[in-house]
Amino acid sequence: MRRGEILRHRPLRALLAAEVISTTGAQMTWLALPWFVLTTTGSPARMTVVMIAELAGFAVSGLPAGTLVQRLGARRSMLGADAVRAPLMMLVPVLHWTGHLSLAALVVLALLLGVLGAPYFTAQKVILPELIGEDEQTMSQANALFQGAIRATMLLGPPIGGVLIGLMGAANVLVVDAATYVVSFLLVVLFVPAGHATPEADDSRGILAGLRFLVHEPLLRIWIPLFVAGDAAWQAFFAAVPVLVVERFGADAKIAGALFAAFGAGALSGNILSFRFLSQRVDGLRLIALSVPFQAAPLWVLPLDVGAAALFVAVLVSGVANGVCNPSIHSIWTLRMPAAIRPKAMAASTTIWGLGLPLGLVVAGPVLSAFGTGPVLVGFAAVQSVCMLGVAAASLSARGRMQQPALAMD
């Protein structure tokens, strides 16, 4: 499938629109829900409890989500999640307006929203091959298109949420998010064709089948811990940014915002490069091996005593490399999983990622309090360098194994 055919693919465009609308709403809620809890209760501790409840729901339902998506199919799983999440989200402002919103009710609603997020996220990852097939180049181009659009919503969602909170209040922003679930549901039900549940192979039965597959898959069993460690390190960096700005730049919030935006802007540019040029010309594993070291290398600028502009450029360049390699990473990650076990394997990898991601914050908090940003930024650059070089080496090794039969025939 050529790039033009991907852009004209009607179900794909509907799915893309649904993802953009839903993700924009989710990004607004990422700001609005904590803001709502904080402003209505006046308690940062209660705000944190609600945030933890949603993350806990996502983690607990990760593995069962694979079985659910396996049985229902990706499309039906997405529709079911959106159909339930819309009224659940709407309950928060309704209970607040009627005076019936307790902390216990809010925690339960957040937990349920997290539980429903896991099957939706898993289905979101496995539905693309159902729509466009198993060709790696086509998948990489489609992933670049999706990631570019979603990166744009990640840049726009929080600012839009902040503006809307100021204009209409946090409770009404949650109503807007509930509406985005409804719009996403309608787009999928009207324009994305009915898929089918994936039949289970004999060795894919049981809730732990996805984990067993990942342990034995030669590339993913190396990739997954490296990417989890790398993403946990990014969480440590994001926690360090406000402290860094206070230490070096007189608590100028504009600099903090620019550093947060730099990576997203770079990644969006890299997604465009991948979609328009690179994914058609360079095979996925080679593109990953060539680009991931450049995601880590600029980060060594961060511990240096340099100006804000240099920090911005370093994070921007790292983001470009990330945007170049990520579509191929996501495509190969998905296609390495056989269709008969893909939902369970994807859910298992998502669960591992969800459990590992907070580790960066667990480490960064005490270090920032005791020593400031220096050790955190050095550790961040070091972890990224080790992980990305490991990813590059594993990718080249996997590429070599794929070429061995052809070489032997020659």
C-alpha positions as CSV (number, residue, x, y, z in Angstrom):
1,M,0.0,0.0,0.0
2,R,1.5,3.3,-1.1
3,R,1.5,6.5,1.0
4,G,-1.4,8.0,-1.0
5,E,-3.5,4.9,-0.6
6,I,-2.9,5.1,3.2
7,L,-4.1,8.7,3.2
8,R,-7.2,7.7,1.2
9,H,-8.0,4.6,3.2
10,R,-11.4,5.5,4.7
11,P,-11.5,3.3,7.8
12,L,-7.9,4.4,8.6
13,R,-8.9,8.0,8.3
14,A,-11.9,7.4,10.6
15,L,-9.7,5.6,13.1
16,L,-7.2,8.4,13.0
17,A,-9.9,11.0,13.6
18,A,-11.2,9.0,16.5
19,E,-7.7,8.7,18.0
20,V,-7.0,12.4,17.6
21,I,-10.3,13.4,19.2
22,S,-10.1,10.9,22.0
23,T,-6.4,11.6,22.8
24,T,-7.0,15.4,22.8
25,G,-9.8,14.8,25.4
26,A,-7.5,12.5,27.4
27,Q,-4.8,15.1,27.4
28,M,-7.2,17.8,28.6
29,T,-8.4,15.5,31.4
30,W,-4.8,14.7,32.4
31,L,-4.7,18.4,33.5
32,A,-8.4,18.9,34.3
33,L,-9.0,15.9,36.6
34,P,-6.1,16.6,39.1
35,W,-7.0,20.3,38.9
36,F,-10.7,19.5,39.7
37,V,-9.7,17.4,42.7
38,L,-7.3,19.9,44.0
39,T,-9.6,22.9,43.6
40,T,-12.7,21.1,45.0
41,T,-10.9,19.4,48.0
42,G,-7.9,21.7,48.5
43,S,-5.9,18.6,49.2
44,P,-2.8,17.6,47.1
45,A,-2.8,14.2,48.9
46,R,-6.4,13.5,47.7
47,M,-5.4,14.6,44.2
48,T,-2.5,12.1,44.2
49,V,-4.7,9.3,45.5
50,V,-7.1,9.8,42.5
51,M,-4.2,9.8,40.0
52,I,-2.7,6.6,41.6
53,A,-6.1,4.9,41.4
54,E,-6.4,5.4,37.6
55,L,-2.8,4.1,37.1
56,A,-3.5,1.2,39.4
57,G,-6.6,0.3,37.4
58,F,-4.6,0.3,34.2
59,A,-1.9,-1.9,35.6
60,V,-4.3,-4.4,37.3
61,S,-6.3,-4.9,34.1
62,G,-3.4,-5.1,31.7
63,L,-3.1,-8.9,31.4
64,P,-6.9,-9.6,31.5
65,A,-7.3,-7.0,28.8
66,G,-5.4,-9.2,26.4
67,T,-7.8,-12.1,26.8
68,L,-10.8,-9.7,26.4
69,V,-9.4,-8.2,23.1
70,Q,-8.5,-11.8,21.9
71,R,-12.2,-12.9,22.4
72,L,-14.0,-9.7,21.3
73,G,-11.7,-8.4,18.6
74,A,-10.0,-5.0,18.5
75,R,-12.9,-3.0,17.1
76,R,-15.5,-4.3,19.6
77,S,-13.1,-3.8,22.5
78,M,-12.6,-0.1,21.5
79,L,-16.3,0.4,21.1
80,G,-17.0,-1.2,24.5
81,A,-14.4,0.8,26.3
82,D,-15.6,4.1,24.8
83,A,-19.3,3.3,25.4
84,V,-18.6,2.8,29.2
85,R,-15.9,5.5,29.7
86,A,-18.2,8.3,28.4
87,P,-20.9,7.9,31.1
88,L,-18.2,7.1,33.8
89,M,-16.4,10.4,33.0
90,M,-19.7,12.2,32.9
91,L,-20.6,11.0,36.4
92,V,-17.8,13.0,37.9
93,P,-19.2,16.5,37.2
94,V,-22.8,15.2,37.6
95,L,-22.2,13.9,41.1
96,H,-20.2,17.1,41.9
97,W,-23.1,19.3,40.8
98,T,-25.7,17.3,42.8
99,G,-23.5,17.3,45.9
100,H,-23.0,13.5,46.0
101,L,-19.3,13.3,44.9
102,S,-17.3,11.8,47.8
103,L,-13.6,10.9,47.7
104,A,-14.4,7.2,47.7
105,A,-16.7,7.7,44.6
106,L,-14.0,9.7,42.8
107,V,-11.4,7.0,43.5
108,V,-13.7,4.2,42.3
109,L,-14.5,6.2,39.1
110,A,-10.8,6.8,38.4
111,L,-10.0,3.2,39.0
112,L,-12.7,2.1,36.6
113,L,-11.5,4.5,33.9
114,G,-8.0,3.1,34.3
115,V,-9.4,-0.5,34.0
116,L,-11.1,0.4,30.8
117,G,-8.0,2.2,29.4
118,A,-6.1,-1.1,29.3
119,P,-8.3,-3.0,26.7
120,Y,-8.6,0.2,24.7
121,F,-4.9,0.7,24.6
122,T,-4.3,-2.9,23.6
123,A,-7.0,-2.8,20.9
124,Q,-5.6,0.4,19.6
125,K,-2.2,-1.3,19.0
126,V,-3.6,-4.5,17.3
127,I,-6.3,-3.0,15.1
128,L,-3.9,-1.6,12.5
129,P,-2.8,-5.0,11.1
130,E,-6.5,-5.9,10.9
131,L,-7.2,-2.9,8.7
132,I,-4.1,-2.7,6.5
133,G,-2.4,-6.1,6.7
134,E,1.0,-7.3,7.9
135,D,3.4,-5.5,5.6
136,E,6.1,-3.8,7.7
137,Q,6.6,-0.8,5.5
138,T,2.9,-0.1,5.3
139,M,2.6,-0.5,9.0
140,S,5.5,1.9,9.6
141,Q,4.0,4.5,7.4
142,A,0.6,4.2,9.1
143,N,2.3,4.3,12.5
144,A,4.2,7.4,11.5
145,L,0.9,9.1,10.5
146,F,-0.8,8.1,13.7
147,Q,2.0,9.1,16.0
148,G,2.5,12.4,14.2
149,A,-1.2,13.2,14.7
150,I,-1.2,12.1,18.3
151,R,2.0,14.0,19.1
152,A,0.3,17.1,17.8
153,T,-2.6,16.5,20.2
154,M,-0.1,16.0,23.1
155,L,1.3,19.4,22.3
156,L,-2.2,21.0,22.0
157,G,-4.3,19.1,24.5
158,P,-2.8,20.4,27.8
159,P,-2.8,24.1,26.6
160,I,-6.4,23.8,25.3
161,G,-7.3,22.2,28.6
162,G,-5.7,25.0,30.5
163,V,-7.6,27.6,28.5
164,L,-10.9,25.8,28.8
165,I,-10.5,25.4,32.6
166,G,-10.1,29.1,32.8
167,L,-13.1,29.7,30.6
168,M,-15.6,27.1,31.9
169,G,-14.1,25.4,34.9
170,A,-12.6,22.0,35.3
171,A,-15.9,20.1,35.8
172,N,-17.1,21.3,32.4
173,V,-13.8,20.2,30.8
174,L,-14.6,16.7,32.0
175,V,-17.9,16.9,30.2
176,V,-16.0,17.8,27.0
177,D,-13.8,14.7,27.5
178,A,-16.9,12.5,28.0
179,A,-18.2,13.9,24.7
180,T,-14.9,13.0,22.9
181,Y,-15.5,9.3,23.9
182,V,-18.9,9.5,22.2
183,V,-17.5,11.0,19.0
184,S,-14.8,8.4,18.9
185,F,-17.4,5.7,19.4
186,L,-19.5,7.0,16.5
187,L,-16.5,7.3,14.1
188,V,-15.5,3.8,14.8
189,V,-18.9,2.2,14.6
190,L,-19.8,4.1,11.4
191,F,-16.6,3.9,9.4
192,V,-14.3,1.2,10.7
193,P,-15.4,-2.2,9.4
194,A,-16.3,-5.0,11.8
195,G,-13.3,-7.1,12.6
196,H,-13.1,-10.5,14.1
197,A,-11.9,-12.1,17.2
198,T,-8.6,-13.8,16.9
199,P,-8.8,-17.6,17.4
200,E,-6.4,-18.9,20.1
201,A,-3.7,-21.3,19.2
202,D,-3.1,-24.3,21.4
203,D,-0.1,-22.5,23.0
204,S,-1.8,-19.2,23.5
205,R,-4.3,-20.2,26.1
206,G,-4.3,-18.7,29.6
207,I,-3.8,-15.2,31.0
208,L,0.0,-15.6,31.1
209,A,0.4,-16.8,27.5
210,G,1.5,-13.3,26.4
211,L,4.2,-13.1,29.0
212,R,5.5,-16.6,28.0
213,F,5.7,-15.5,24.4
214,L,7.7,-12.3,25.3
215,V,10.2,-14.3,27.4
216,H,11.0,-16.5,24.4
217,E,10.8,-14.0,21.5
218,P,14.5,-13.2,20.6
219,L,14.2,-9.5,19.9
220,L,11.3,-8.4,22.1
221,R,12.8,-10.0,25.3
222,I,15.8,-7.7,24.8
223,W,13.9,-4.6,23.6
224,I,11.3,-4.5,26.3
225,P,13.5,-4.1,29.4
226,L,15.7,-1.6,27.5
227,F,12.7,0.6,26.4
228,V,11.1,0.3,29.9
229,A,14.3,1.6,31.5
230,G,14.7,4.3,28.9
231,D,11.1,5.5,29.3
232,A,11.5,5.4,33.1
233,A,14.5,7.6,32.7
234,W,12.4,10.1,30.7
235,Q,10.0,10.3,33.6
236,A,12.9,11.2,35.9
237,F,13.9,13.9,33.4
238,F,10.4,15.4,33.3
239,A,10.4,15.5,37.1
240,A,13.8,17.3,37.0
241,V,12.8,20.0,34.6
242,P,10.9,22.3,37.1
243,V,13.8,21.9,39.5
244,L,16.3,22.6,36.8
245,V,14.5,25.8,35.8
246,V,14.4,27.0,39.4
247,E,18.1,26.2,39.9
248,R,19.5,27.8,36.7
249,F,16.9,30.2,35.2
250,G,15.2,32.0,38.1
251,A,12.0,29.9,38.1
252,D,11.0,31.1,34.6
253,A,8.0,28.9,33.8
254,K,8.3,29.7,30.1
255,I,11.6,27.9,29.9
256,A,10.0,24.8,31.6
257,G,7.2,24.9,29.1
258,A,9.6,25.2,26.2
259,L,11.7,22.2,27.4
260,F,8.6,20.1,27.8
261,A,7.4,21.1,24.3
262,A,10.8,20.6,22.6
263,F,10.8,16.8,22.7
264,G,7.2,16.6,21.3
265,A,8.0,19.1,18.6
266,G,11.1,17.2,17.5
267,A,9.2,13.9,17.6
268,L,6.5,15.3,15.4
269,S,9.1,16.4,12.9
270,G,10.7,13.0,13.0
271,N,7.4,11.3,12.4
272,I,6.9,13.5,9.3
273,L,10.4,12.5,8.0
274,S,9.6,8.8,8.6
275,F,6.2,9.0,6.9
276,R,7.3,11.0,3.8
277,F,10.8,9.6,3.2
278,L,12.6,7.2,5.4
279,S,10.1,4.3,6.0
280,Q,9.9,3.7,2.2
281,R,13.7,3.7,1.7
282,V,15.3,2.1,4.7
283,D,14.1,-1.2,6.3
284,G,12.8,-0.9,9.8
285,L,15.5,-2.6,11.8
286,R,18.3,-0.7,10.1
287,L,16.5,2.6,10.5
288,I,16.1,1.9,14.3
289,A,19.8,1.0,14.6
290,L,20.9,4.1,12.8
291,S,18.6,6.6,14.6
292,V,18.3,5.5,18.3
293,P,21.9,6.5,19.2
294,F,21.0,10.0,18.2
295,Q,18.1,10.0,20.6
296,A,20.6,9.6,23.5
297,A,23.7,11.5,22.3
298,P,22.3,15.1,22.6
299,L,21.1,14.5,26.1
300,W,24.7,14.7,27.4
301,V,24.3,18.5,26.9
302,L,21.8,18.7,29.7
303,P,24.1,18.3,32.7
304,L,26.4,21.0,31.3
305,D,26.3,24.6,32.5
306,V,24.8,26.0,29.2
307,G,22.0,28.4,28.3
308,A,18.3,27.5,27.9
309,A,18.6,27.7,24.1
310,A,21.3,24.9,24.1
311,L,19.1,22.7,26.3
312,F,16.1,23.3,24.0
313,V,18.1,22.3,20.9
314,A,19.4,19.2,22.7
315,V,16.0,17.9,23.6
316,L,14.6,18.9,20.2
317,V,17.2,16.9,18.4
318,S,16.6,13.9,20.6
319,G,12.9,14.2,19.8
320,V,13.6,14.2,16.1
321,A,15.5,10.9,16.4
322,N,12.7,9.5,18.5
323,G,10.2,10.4,15.9
324,V,12.2,8.8,13.1
325,C,12.6,5.4,14.8
326,N,9.4,5.1,16.8
327,P,7.1,4.2,13.8
328,S,9.4,1.3,12.9
329,I,9.7,0.2,16.5
330,H,5.9,0.1,17.0
331,S,5.4,-1.7,13.7
332,I,8.1,-4.4,14.3
333,W,6.9,-4.7,18.0
334,T,3.4,-5.5,16.7
335,L,4.3,-7.7,13.8
336,R,6.8,-9.9,15.8
337,M,3.7,-11.1,17.7
338,P,1.8,-13.8,15.8
339,A,-1.9,-12.8,15.2
340,A,-3.1,-15.8,17.3
341,I,-1.4,-14.4,20.4
342,R,-1.0,-10.7,19.5
343,P,-3.7,-9.2,21.9
344,K,-2.3,-11.1,24.9
345,A,1.3,-10.4,24.0
346,M,0.6,-6.7,23.5
347,A,-1.3,-6.5,26.8
348,A,1.6,-8.2,28.6
349,S,4.1,-5.8,27.2
350,T,1.8,-2.8,28.0
351,T,1.5,-4.1,31.6
352,I,5.3,-4.4,32.0
353,W,5.7,-0.9,30.6
354,G,3.0,0.4,32.9
355,L,4.6,-1.2,36.0
356,G,8.1,0.0,35.1
357,L,7.4,3.6,34.1
358,P,7.0,5.0,37.7
359,L,10.4,3.7,38.7
360,G,12.1,6.8,37.3
361,L,10.0,9.0,39.5
362,V,10.7,6.7,42.6
363,V,14.4,7.2,42.0
364,A,14.4,10.8,40.9
365,G,12.4,12.2,43.9
366,P,14.8,11.5,46.7
367,V,17.9,12.3,44.5
368,L,16.4,15.7,43.5
369,S,15.7,16.5,47.1
370,A,19.1,15.5,48.3
371,F,21.5,16.5,45.5
372,G,19.6,18.6,42.9
373,T,19.4,18.0,39.2
374,G,23.0,17.3,38.4
375,P,23.0,13.5,39.3
376,V,19.6,13.0,37.8
377,L,20.6,14.6,34.5
378,V,23.8,12.6,34.3
379,G,22.0,9.4,35.2
380,F,19.3,10.2,32.6
381,A,21.8,10.6,29.8
382,A,23.8,7.5,30.9
383,V,20.7,5.3,31.1
384,Q,19.4,6.6,27.7
385,S,22.9,5.9,26.1
386,V,23.1,2.4,27.4
387,C,19.6,1.5,26.5
388,M,19.6,3.0,23.0
389,L,23.0,1.4,22.2
390,G,21.5,-1.9,23.4
391,V,18.4,-1.4,21.2
392,A,20.7,-0.6,18.2
393,A,22.8,-3.7,18.8
394,A,19.8,-6.0,19.2
395,S,18.2,-4.6,16.0
396,L,21.3,-5.2,14.0
397,S,21.6,-8.7,15.3
398,A,17.9,-9.4,14.5
399,R,18.4,-8.0,11.0
400,G,21.5,-10.2,10.5
401,R,19.5,-13.3,11.5
402,M,16.8,-12.4,9.0
403,Q,19.3,-12.2,6.2
404,Q,21.2,-15.4,7.0
405,P,19.0,-17.7,4.9
406,A,19.3,-15.5,1.9
407,L,23.1,-15.4,2.3
408,A,23.3,-19.1,2.7
409,M,21.4,-19.6,-0.6
410,D,23.8,-17.3,-2.3
